[in-house]
Amino acid sequence: MPTLTDGLLFGIAILVVDFLAWRFMDRRSEPMRLAFRASMFALSTWVLFAHGMNPLFAAPWPNEPLRHLLAQVLELMWWLQGARLVTIMLDRIVLPEAWHKERLFQDVLGALVYLAAAVAAVAFVLQLPVRGLLATSGAVAIVIGLAIQSTLNDVFSGIVLNATQPFRLGDWITIGDAEGKVVESNWRATSLLNGQGNIVVIPNSVAARTNIVNSNQPFDTNGISVVLSVDPSVRPAVVLDALGDAAASCIDVIDRPAPVVSVRRATEYAIEYEILCYVDSLDKKVSVRSDLFDLAHRHLGSRAVVLRPLSAPRQTTQAIDEKLVLLRDVTIFHTLDADELNELSKRLTRHVFEVGETVFAAGSDEGQALHIIARGVASVTVPKASHDLEVRRLAPGDSIGQSGILAGVQSDVTVRATTRVVVYRLDKEALTPILARRPEVTSEMCRLLSEHRASDQMLRAAPAGQASEHSSLFGWIRESVKRFHQLTF
């Protein structure tokens, strides 16, 4: 029977404690787990060698079956403990930091170490002939290899993918027709989380044979391509100029690499144009692509290029007054009827600004007039301690100065021309007669302005405490309109 003097009970107790530590210790404290298991292996080694159970030889009690069996089990478990410890140490020391989250190399490395430990344990502890075992295992391995040929193909393809690292965990990639975020890469397959929230599992052998597009590399540039088909009767120079302004209108498009606008191909029915530009974050791609389509539509419209179904015949349309179209796009004029818009359009004055010129400066008298961009791109900046900060860009159809023309509040922003800009200006005197005749229109304009994003700037420009005299922003705007336009209702 095993006793305390032969070390068997100590060895069994060490195995039990080691198993409990592996099972229940906090996995987040990996260094502590490793240190504890290393100490358990060292203690197990001391117990075995101190009591004559050398793992390099057979158990020392062949005439006592129970003690001999337990000693063999302890020696075999010593080899497995050592294999586990060596696997962890190699993973921490040999493998690069970037591979620690990859299961493939850990699994392959662990399998090799455990295989070597198993062969050594069979040879030293069980005293079995290793040559015959290896010869037999080689034949068995050939049979198994033929049976799992596709799986082995996935394994070796996974080794190549993890060695070359065309992607990392968390990257957004495209493999063939599948696109998504890499959530796992193991010995058999790569798992992607697609845009619909589903997991797409792609065998490594398939991934290794197809093109892989990594949207996260390089890290500071992410390309966006927008393709538009335009009527071939429109001069390409006009379209290229409009699409160039569309790219310049988007504040999230970076300057380097510079946006490229080009003709992709020309057919009998259409000419395809492409805007190729870049953003500095993958998260911006979807929103910027949508903005570019809208901006392209607006800049083409400012040049009288109407996007239409190219399969349908061209229809002759009446000329549209550019001034009326611009006024309809201004939020505070949505409640005016056609006659009132026509009255205002006659009071619009046309102004042209070259690149770098100031459309209006913060706090100037021009800030109490409405400026509507008809063509080109303008930059809106606010003053900071050491420089001007660009907050947005204006494209055809955008306007600035709503609070100035309606309530007389000077804007705290400065607008400069980024490209050659055509601006239509509407002064306060043109709006006063309409507000005097239509009190209900005045109220609706105040409501719209209070909901408009420019109201934040208006509040910052208002004298301290003035807005708080009224129960709401709407009331303060209404009183400002009445005072500015000298209304009595």
MIZA-591691 format. One record per residue: residue in three letters; x, y negated, z of N, C-alpha, C in turn. Coordinates in steps of 0.1 Angstrom, whole numbers, plus 2048, in hexadecimal, padded with zeros to 3 digits. Atoms other than C-alpha are relative to their C-alpha. Layout:
ALAXYZXYZXYZ
...
END
This chain:
MET80880C8008008008008097F3800
PRO7F880D80080C7DC7F98007FA80E
THR7FF8077F38197CA8188077F27FE
LEU7FA80D8018267A882080F8007FD
THR7F17FF80284A7B581F8048027F2
ASP7FB7FD80E84A7C07FB7FC7F47F6
GLY80380C80883D79D7EE7F48017F7
LEU80C7FF80981F7AB7DB7F57F7804
LEU80C8087FC80579A7F08037F17FE
PHE7FC80E8028197797EE7FE7FC7F1
GLY80180380E81B77C7C87F17FF7FC
ILE80E8018047F57837C57FA7F3805
ALA80680D7FA7ED7657DC8057F47F7
ILE7FB80B80980374F7C67F87FF7F3
LEU80880080C7F075A7A77F27FA802
VAL80D8057FD7CF7537B88007F1801
VAL80080F7FE7D97307C38037F97F3
ASP7FD80680D7E77297A07F47FF7F8
PHE80C8008087C77337907F57F6805
LEU80980A7FA7B271E7A88047F27FD
ALA7FB80D8037C87007A27FD7FD7F1
TRP80380280E7C470477C7F17FE7FE
ARG80E80180379F70877F7F97F3807
PHE80780A7F87966ED7998077F3801
MET7F980D7FF7B16D27997FB7F67F6
ASP80480A8087A86B178A8087FF7F3
ARG7F980080D7B16B27658067F37FC
ARG7FB80D8037B768D76480E7FE806
SER7F28017FA7D669177B80980A7FA
GLU7F87F68077EA6A476180E802806
PRO7F27FE7FA80D69D7717FF80880D
MET8017F97F38016AA7937FD80F7FD
ARG8037F28037F26CA78380D8077FB
LEU7F47FA8058136D077080A80280B
ALA7F77FE7F58286CA78F7FC80C809
PHE8057F57F78126E27A480280D7F9
ARG7FE7F38078136FE78A80F8037FF
ALA7F17FD8018396FA78680580580E
SER7FC7FB7F383C6FE7AC7FB80E803
MET8057F37FF82671C7AB80880B7F9
PHE7F87F780883B72C79080E802807
ALA7F37FE7F985B7257A37FE80880D
LEU8037F87F484C7347C37FE80F7FC
SER8027F28058417537AF80D8067FC
THR7F37FA8048637577A180980480C
TRP7F97FD7F48737557C37FB80D807
VAL8067F47FA85B76F7D180380D7F9
LEU7FD7F48078617877B580E805801
PHE7F17FC7FF8877867B580480380E
ALA7FC7FE7F28897857DB7FB80E804
HIS8057F37FC8757A67DD80380B7F6
GLY7FC7F58098867B97C17F88017F3
MET8087FF80C86C7B37A68057F77F5
ASN7F980880B8827A678A7F88027F3
PRO8087FF80C86C79E76C8088047F3
LEU7F87FB80B8897A875580180F800
PHE8007F17FF8857CC7617F3805804
ALA80D7F97FC86A7E57697FE7FE80F
ALA8038017F28597E578A80880A808
PRO7F77F77F986E7F47A67FA80C808
TRP8067F57F885580D7B57F880A7F6
PRO8077F680984E82879A7F980B807
ASN8067F47F98458427B47F47FC808
GLU80C8057F982A82C7C47F77F97F6
PRO80780580C8108277A97F97F2803
LEU80780C7FE7FC80B7BA8097F4801
ARG7F680B7FF81A7F67C48077FD7F3
HIS7F980180E82A7FD7A27F77F87F7
LEU80A80780980A7F17907FF7F2804
LEU80180E7FB8077D27A580D7F87FC
ALA7F380680382C7CA7A08017FD7F1
GLN80080280F8287CE77A7F77F47FC
VAL80980B80380A7B777A8067F2804
LEU7FA80D7FC81D79C78D80B7FC7F7
GLU7F580380983B79F7767FA7FB7F2
LEU80680580D82479C7577FA7F2801
MET80680D7FE81277F76680B7F5801
TRP7F580A7FF83476E76D8047FC7F2
TRP7FD80480E83B76F7477F57F77FB
LEU80B8098058197607408007F3806
GLN7FF80D7FA81D74575A80C7F87FA
GLY7F580780683F73D74B7FC7FB7F2
ALA80480580E83073B7287F77F4801
ARG80980B7FF8157247348087F3804
LEU7F880C7FB82E70D7468097FB7F4
VAL7F880480C84570D7277F87F97F6
THR80980780A8287047107FD7F2804
ILE80380E7FB81F6E672680C7F77FF
MET7F48088018436DB7288047FC7F2
LEU7FD80380E8496DE7037F67F57FA
ASP80A80A8058296CB6FC8037F2805
ARG7FD80E7FB8346AE71280D7FB7FC
ILE7F38048038586AE7088038007F1
VAL7FC7FE80E85B6BA6E47F67F87F7
LEU80A80680983A6AE6D47FF7F1802
PRO80280F7FF8366896CC7F47FC808
GLU80B8047F881E6756E17F38007F8
ALA80C8018098066716C37FA80E7FE
TRP8067F38038026976C17FA80680D
HIS8057FA7F37F869C6E67F18037FF
LYS80E7FF8017D36986DC7FC80A7F5
GLU8037F780B7D66B06BE80180E806
ARG8007F37FB7CC6D36C780880A7F7
LEU7FA7F68097DC6E46A980E803804
PHE7F37FC7FD8006E16B280180680E
GLN8007FA7F27F86E96D77FC80E7FF
ASP8047F28027E67086CC80B8097FA
VAL7F67F88078017146B480C802809
LEU7F57FF7F781D70C6CC7FE80980B
GLY8047F77F580B71D6E880080F7FC
ALA8017F280580473C6D380E8067FE
LEU7F37FB80282973F6CA80780480D
VAL7F97FD7F383573C6EE7F980C807
TYR8067F47FA81B7556FB80380D7F9
LEU7FC7F480882476D6DF80E805804
ALA7F37FC7FB84876C6E980080580E
ALA8007FB7F284077070E7FA80E800
ALA8067F380082978E70680A80A7FB
VAL7F77F680584479F6F280B80380A
ALA7F67FE7F685E79970D7FB80880C
ALA8067F97F58467A57287FF80F7FD
VAL8017F28048407C571480D807800
ALA7F27FA8018657CB70F80680280D
PHE7F98007F38717C37327F980780B
VAL8087FB7F58557CC7497FA80E7FE
LEU8067F38038437E973880A8097F9
GLN7F57F78068647F67287FB8077F3
LEU8057FA80C8527FC70780A7FC7F4
PRO7F780380C8667FE6E57FA7F47F8
VAL80580C8078627DB6D68018027F1
ARG7FF7FE80F86E7E66B37F48077FA
GLY80C7FA8058527FE6AE7F47F8801
LEU80B8097FE83A7E66BC7FF7F57F6
LEU80080A80A8457CB6A57FD8057F2
ALA8037FB80D8447E16877F18037FF
THR80E7FE8008217EC6907F87F37FF
SER80780D8008167C86978027F97F3
GLY7FE80680D8257BD6767F68067F6
ALA80A7FA80980F7D66637F27FB803
VAL80D8047FC7F17CC6777FE7F17FD
ALA80180E8047F97A76717FD7FE7F2
ILE80380280E7F97AC64C7F18037FD
VAL80F7FC8027D67BD64D7F87F4805
ILE80880A7FA7C97A26648017F37F7
GLY7FE80C8087D978664E7F78017F4
LEU8087FF80C7C779362F7F17FE803
ALA80E8027FC7A67946427FD7F2804
ILE80380D7FC7A977164F8087F67F8
GLN7F78098097BB7616317FB7F2800
SER80680E8017A374362F8037F980D
THR7FD8067F47A873D65480E7FB802
LEU7F18038007CE73E6518027F47F7
ASN7FE80B8097CB7266347FC7F3807
ASP80380B7F87B970E64B80A7FC80A
VAL7F68037F67D371266680C7F97FA
PHE7F48068057F170B6507FD7F27F9
SER80380E8057DF6EE63F7FE7F780B
GLY8018097F57D76E066180E7FD805
ILE7F38037FC7FC6E366A8067F57F7
VAL7FB80A8098056CF64B7F97F2802
LEU80780C7FD7EA6B56528057F980D
ASN7FB8067F37F66B067680E7FC7FF
ALA7F280380281A6AF66B8027F37F8
THR7FF80C8098156946507F77F5806
GLN80880A7FA7FA6826647FA7F57F7
PRO80780A8087E56726497F57F9807
PHE80A8077F87CC66966480380480F
ARG8007FD7F27C966868A7F2800806
LEU80D8007F97AD66D6A37FB7F2801
GLY80680D7FF79664F6A18007F87F2
ASP7FF80680D79F64667D7F38027F8
TRP80B7FE8097836406638058047F3
ILE7FA7FA80C78B6566457F58057F7
THR8097F980B77C66462580880C7FB
ILE7FB7F480578368861C7F68057F6
GLY8097FC80A7746905FB7F37F7800
ASP80C8077FF74F6875FE7FC7FC80E
ALA8038037F274F6856248087F4805
GLU7FA80C7FB7566656367FB7FF80F
GLY8048027F275765F65C80C7FE808
LYS7F58027F676C65B67B80580D805
VAL7FA7F47FC7846766857FE80280F
VAL8027FD7F27796856A680780C805
GLU7F97F57FC78C6A56A68088067F4
SER7F87F980A7A86B769380680B807
ASN7FA7F57F97AF6DA69E80680A7F5
TRP7F87F68097BF6FA68F7F88047F4
ARG8087FB80B7A27016787FA7F57F7
ALA80780A8077906E166E8017F2806
THR80080E7FC78D6BB6707F17FC801
SER80D8047FD76D6AD67F7FE7F17FF
LEU80280E80275F68B6747F27FD805
LEU80D8067FC7436766837FC7F67F5
ASN80480980B7316676657F77F5804
GLY80880B7FD71D6486637F2803805
GLN80E7FC7FB6FC65B66A80180680E
GLY7FF7FA7F370A66768B80180F800
ASN7FF7F180170F68B67F80F8047FF
ILE7F37FB80072E6A06838028087F3
VAL7FD7F980D73D6AB66180D808803
VAL7F57F77FE7556C96658068037F2
ILE7F97FE80D76F6CB64880B80A803
PRO7F47F77FE7866EA64680D7F97FC
ASN7F38068037AA6E06468058037F2
SER7FB7FC80D7B16F36267F97F77F5
VAL8078098097966DD6158067F2800
ALA7FB80D7FF7A46BD62380E7FF7FA
ALA7F28018057C86C66188008007F1
ARG8017FF80E7BC6CB5F47FA7F47F9
THR80780C8067A96AA5EF8067F3805
ASN7FB80D7FD7AF6855F17FB7FC80E
ILE8048057F37AF6766148027F1800
VAL7FF80F8007A86506177FE7FC80F
ASN8018057F27B06416397FE7F1800
SER80480F7FF79E62063F8077F980B
ASN7F98067F57B361965E80E7FD7FD
GLN7F28038047D461764C8017F97F3
PRO7F98067F57E45FF6497F67F980A
PHE8098047F57D65F266A7FB7F27FE
ASP80480E8007D45CD6617F97FC7F3
THR80780380D7C45CF63E7F680B7FD
ASN80B7F78047A35E06347F97FB7F4
GLY80580580D7995DD6107F18017FE
ILE80F8008037755D46047FF7FE7F1
SER80280280E76A5D85E07F17FE7FE
VAL80E80480474A5C75D37FF7FF7F1
VAL8027FF80F73F5CF5AF7F37FB7FC
LEU80D8058057255BB59C8008017F1
SER80280080F7185BF5797F87F47FC
VAL80580D80471059E5677FD8017F1
ASP80480180E6FF59654680D7FD7F8
PRO7F480280871B59852B7FF7F27F9
SER80180D80770E57751C8067F5809
VAL7FA80A7F871C56453A80F8007FF
ARG7F180180273F55753680780680C
PRO7F97FA7F475756C54C8077F6809
ALA7F98097F876A54E5577F67FA80B
VAL80A8067F674A5405687FD80A80B
VAL8037F67F674356157A80C802809
LEU7F47FE7F87675655858027F480A
ASP7FF80B7F77675425937F680180B
ALA80A7FF7F57475485A680380B80A
LEU7FD7F57F77525695B480D7FD809
GLY7F58057F87735595BF7FC7F780B
ASP8058087F676053F5D27F880880B
ALA8087F77F774A55B5E180A80680A
ALA7F67FA7F776A56C5F08057F5809
ALA7FB80B7F877654A5FC7F67FB80B
SER80A8057F775554360D7FF80980D
CYS8017F77F575856162580C7FE80A
ILE7F58037F776C55764480780C805
ASP7F97F47FB77457B64D8098067F6
VAL7F67FB80A78758262C80D7F9803
ILE7F38057FD7AC57E6338067FB7F4
ASP7F980780C7C356961D80B8097FA
ARG7F57F88057DF58361A7FD80F804
PRO80080280E7DB5996067F57F77FB
ALA80A8098057C857F5F27F58087F9
PRO80A7FA8077A65885E48038007F1
VAL7FE7FE80F7A65945BF7F38017FA
VAL80D7FF80878958E5A78048037F2
SER7FC7FC80D78B5A05867F48067F9
VAL8097F98097785AF56980380F800
ARG7FD7F18007755D556D7FF8067F2
ARG8027FB80D7665DD54B7F57F87FA
ALA80B80780874F5CF5307F980A7F7
THR8087F78087335E251F7F77F77F8
GLU80A8078087185D95077F57F9808
TYR80C8047F86FF5D35238047F780C
ALA7FC8077F47145C453F80F7FF801
ILE7F28017FC7365B954C80180280F
GLU7FE7FD7F27415C756D80C7F8805
TYR7F68087F97545B058580280680E
GLU7FC7FB7F37665BA5A58067F5808
ILE7F98087F676E5A75C480880A809
LEU7F87F87F778B5B85D78067F780A
CYS7FB8097F67935A85F880280980C
TYR7FB7F97F479F5B261B7FB7F980D
VAL8038057F37945AF63F80A80680A
ASP7F67FB7F77A95B465E7FB80A80A
SER8057F67F77925CC6707F68097F8
LEU8097F78077805EB6647F17FE804
ASP80D8027FC7615E16787F97F57F8
LYS80680B80875C5C36617FC8037F2
LYS8027FC80E75A5D66407F27FF7FC
VAL80E7FF8057355DC63F7FA7F3800
SER80680D80072A5B96498067F77F6
VAL7FA80980A7435A86337FC8047F2
ARG8057FC80D7395BD6157F27FB7FD
SER80E8068027155B361A8007F17FE
ASP7FF80E80271F58F61E8057FC7F2
LEU7FA80380D7335905FE7F68017F5
PHE80B7FF80A71559C5EA7F77F4800
ASP80980C7FF7005805F78077F37FB
LEU7F980C80471B5665F28028007F1
ALA7FF80080F7215725CE7F37FC7F9
HIS80D8038066FC56F5C77FE7F0801
ARG80280E7FF6FC54B5D48097F87F7
HIS7F780880971B53F5C27FD8027F1
LEU8057FE80E70F54F5A17F47F77FE
GLY80C8088026EE53E5A68037F17FF
SER7FC80E8006FF51C5AC8067FD7F2
ARG7FB80280D70E5215897F68047F5
ALA80B7FC8086EC52A57A80180E7FA
VAL7FF7F28046F654F5777F6808808
VAL80B7F97F96D756358080280F7FF
LEU7FF7F28016DC5875897F28067FE
ARG80D7FA8046C059C57980380E7FB
PRO7FF7F28066B95C056E8057FF7F2
LEU7FA80180D6D05C45507F98097F6
SER8087F78096B95DF5427F47F97FB
ALA80C80780469D5C653F8037F57F6
PRO7FC80B80A69B5AD5228007F3808
ARG7FE80E7FA6A558952A7F27F97FE
GLN80C8088016875735328037F1801
THR7FE80E80068654F52A7F97F980C
THR8068077F468153A54A8027F17FF
GLN7FF80E7FF67B51655080C7FC808
ALA7F58057F869750155D7FC7FD80E
ILE8038027F26985005828087F4806
ASP7FA80C7FB6A04DF59480A80580C
GLU7F77FC7F66C04E65A87FE7FA80D
LYS8038077F36B74CC5C27F5806808
LEU80B7FA7F96964DC5CA80480E806
VAL7FC7F37FB6A64FE5CD8087FF80D
LEU7F78027F46C04F15E67F77FC80C
LEU8098057F56A54DF5FB7F880C806
ARG8087F57FA6904FF5FE809809808
ASP7F77F77F96AF51160C8037FA80E
VAL7FD8067F46B14F86297F580480A
THR80A7FB7F66A05066497F67F5803
ILE80A80A7FB6904E56557F67FB7F5
PHE80A80580A67F4DF6337F780B7FB
HIS8097F480466D5016317F17FC800
THR80F8037FF64C4F063B7FC7F57F7
LEU80480A80A64D4D56207F98067F4
ASP8067FB80C6374D96028087FB7F4
ALA7F880280C6424D65DE8017F17FD
ASP80080F8026394B05DB80A7FA809
GLU7F68067F764D4A85FA80E8047FD
LEU7F27FB80466B4BD5EF8047F87F4
ASN7FD80880C6694AB5CE8047F2803
GLU7FD80D7FB66948A5E080E7FF806
LEU7F38007FA6874935F480B8027F5
SER7F57FD80A69A4A15D58047F47F9
LYS7FD80C80769847F5C580A7F7808
ARG7F78087F86AB4705E280E807803
LEU7F47FA7FE6C74895E180B7F97F7
THR7F58068086E947B5D680B80B7FF
ARG7F67F68037044905C680E7FB803
HIS7F28047FD7284905D380980C7FD
VAL7F67F68037474A35C880C7FE809
PHE7F48017F87644AB5DF80A80A7FB
GLU7F57F88057854B95D480680880C
VAL7FA7F87F57994D35E88077F880B
GLY7FA8077F47A24C760B7F97F3804
GLU80780C7FD78C4A860A7F580380B
THR80A7FF7F57754A26287F27FC7FB
VAL80E8028047504A66217FA7F680A
PHE80380B7F674949464280880480D
ALA7F87FD7F475C4916627F77FF80D
ALA8087FF7F37504976867FE7F2805
GLY80380D7FA73F4796957FE7F47F7
SER80180B80973D4656757F17FD7FD
ASP80E80380471E4546677FB80A7F6
GLU8057F680A71D46D64B7FB80D807
GLY8067F47F97154876667F17FF802
GLN80E8027FF6F24786687F98017F2
ALA8067FD80D6EA48464580280F7FD
LEU8007F18036E34A76378098027F4
HIS7F77FC80B6FE4B66217FD80E7FC
ILE8047F38056F34D360B80B8047F5
ILE7F67FC80970E4E75F97F98067F4
ALA8057FB80D7054EC5D48098097F9
ARG7F67F88077254FB5C880E7FF807
GLY7F37FF7FA7475065D67FF80580F
VAL7FE7FB7F275350E5FA8057F5808
ALA7FB80A7F67574F761880280780D
SER7FC7FB7F37674FE63A7FB7F780B
VAL8058077F47574F565B80A80280B
THR7F67FE7F57704EE6777FB7F780C
VAL8038077F476D4E269B80E7FC806
PRO7F38047FB78A4CF6AD80380880D
LYS7FB7FA7F479F4E26C680C7F8805
ALA7F58077FA7BC4D86DC80B7FD7F7
SER7F48028087D74DD6C37FD8017F1
HIS8037FF80E7C54E46A27F18017FE
ASP80E7FE8047A44E76907FD80E7FF
LEU8047F28007925086947F58017F5
GLU80A7FD80A77F5156757F5809806
VAL80A7F97FA75D5216817F78087F5
ARG8077F980B74C52A65F8037F97F3
ARG7FE80680D74B52263A7F27FF7FA
LEU80D80380772F5136258018047F2
ALA8017FC80E7245216047F47FA7FA
PRO80C80680670A5165EB7F3804807
GLY80D7FE7F86E85125FD8027FD80E
ASP7FE8047F26F850B61F7FF7F1801
SER80180E7FD6F34EA62F8057FD80E
ILE7FC8047F27004D764D7FC7F1802
GLY80580D7FD6F44B865F7F1800803
GLN80F8007FD6D04C36677FD7F880C
SER8038077F36D24B568A8027F17FE
GLY7FE80E8026E049467C7F57F97F9
ILE80B8068086C548D6627F3800808
LEU80D7FE7F96A94996797FF7F880D
ALA8008067F26B348D69C80A7F5802
GLY7F680A7FE6D047669680C804808
VAL7F57FB7F86E848B6A980C8037F8
GLN7F47FE80870C48969C80680E803
SER7FA7F37FF71C4AA69580E7FF805
ASP7F28007FB73D4B46A68098097F7
VAL7F87F78097494C86878057F77F5
THR7FA80780C75E4BD6697FF80A7F5
VAL8027F780C7574CB64680A7FB7F6
ARG7F680380B7734CD62C7FE8097F5
ALA8027F880C7724D960980C80B7FF
THR7F67F68027844FB6058038027F1
THR7FE80180E77E4FB5DF7F97F37FB
ARG80880C80576F4E05C97F2802803
VAL80D7FF7FA74E4D95D97F67F67FA
VAL80A80980472E4CA5CC7F580080B
VAL8098027F57184BC5E87F57F67FD
TYR80B80A8016F64AC5E87FD7FB80E
ARG8018077F36F04936047F27FA801
LEU80D8067FE6CE4896138017F780D
ASP7FF8097F46CD46A62A7F3800808
LYS80B8007F76B64646477F47F87FA
GLU80B8088056A24496357F78087F6
ALA8097F880A69546361B7F7809808
LEU8097F77F86864786377F67F9808
THR8098077F767645E64D7F27FF7FB
PRO80E8018056574586367F880D801
ILE8077F37FF64E47D6357FD80380F
LEU8027FE7F265248065B7F57F7805
ALA80A8097FC63C4626607F28047FC
ARG80D7FC80562047064A7FB80E806
ARG8037F27FC62249465780580380E
PRO7FC7FD7F362449767D80280F802
GLU7FF7F17FE61E4BD67B80D8057FA
VAL7F37FC80663C4C066480B7FC809
THR7F58047F76514AD67D80180A80B
SER8007F67F56474C669880680D7FB
GLU7FA7F380564F4E468280F7FE7FD
MET7F28028036704D567880880180E
CYS7F98007F36794D069D80180F805
ARG7FF7F27FC6704F46A480A8087F9
LEU7F67F980868550168880E7FC804
LEU7F38047FC6A24EC69280480580E
SER7FD7FB7F36A04F76B680480F7FF
GLU7FC7F28016A351B6AA80D8027F7
HIS7F57FF8096BF51369280D800808
ARG7F37FF7F96E351B69B8077F3802
ALA7FA80D7FE6ED4F76977FB7F980C
SER8058077F46D94EE6B680A80180B
ASP7F67FF7F66F64FA6CB80A7F47FF
GLN7F780C80270C4DF6BB7F97F3805
MET80780C7FD6F14C56C07FF7FE810
LEU8008017F16EF4CD6E680D7FC805
ARG7F38057FC7144C96E98037F27FE
ALA7FE80E8047124A86D87F77F6808
ALA80A8087F96F549B6ED8067FA80D
PRO7FB8067F36FC48370B7FC80980B
ALA8027F77F56FF49572C7F27FD807
GLY80D8027F96DD49A73D7F47FC7F7
GLN80B8058096C948E71F7F680C7FD
ALA8087F48036BD4B17157F880580C
SER8067FA7F56B44BA7387F37F9805
GLU80C8077FD69949F73A7F48067FB
HIS80C7F98076824B572580080E804
SER8017F27FC6754D772D80680A7F7
SER7FB7F780A6834E670E8087F97F5
LEU7F880680B69B4E16F17F77FA7F5
PHE80980680A67D4DC6DA7FB7F2804
GLY80580D7FC6704BF6EF80B7F57FE
TRP7F580A8016924AE6EF8027FD7F1
ILE7FF80380E6954B26C97F57F77FB
ARG80C8088046724A46C48027F2804
GLU7FE80E7FC67A4856D880B7F97F9
SER7F580680869B4806C67FC7FD7F2
VAL80580280E6894836A47F87F3800
LYS80980C80066F4696AE8087F3802
ARG7F880C7FD6894516BC8097FD7F4
PHE7F780380B6A145569E7F97FB7F4
HIS80780480C6864516837F57F5804
GLN80980B7FB6724376987F18047FD
LEU80E7FB80265244C6977F87FD80D
THR8098047F56344436AD7F780B805
PHE8097F57FC6204636AE80580880C
END
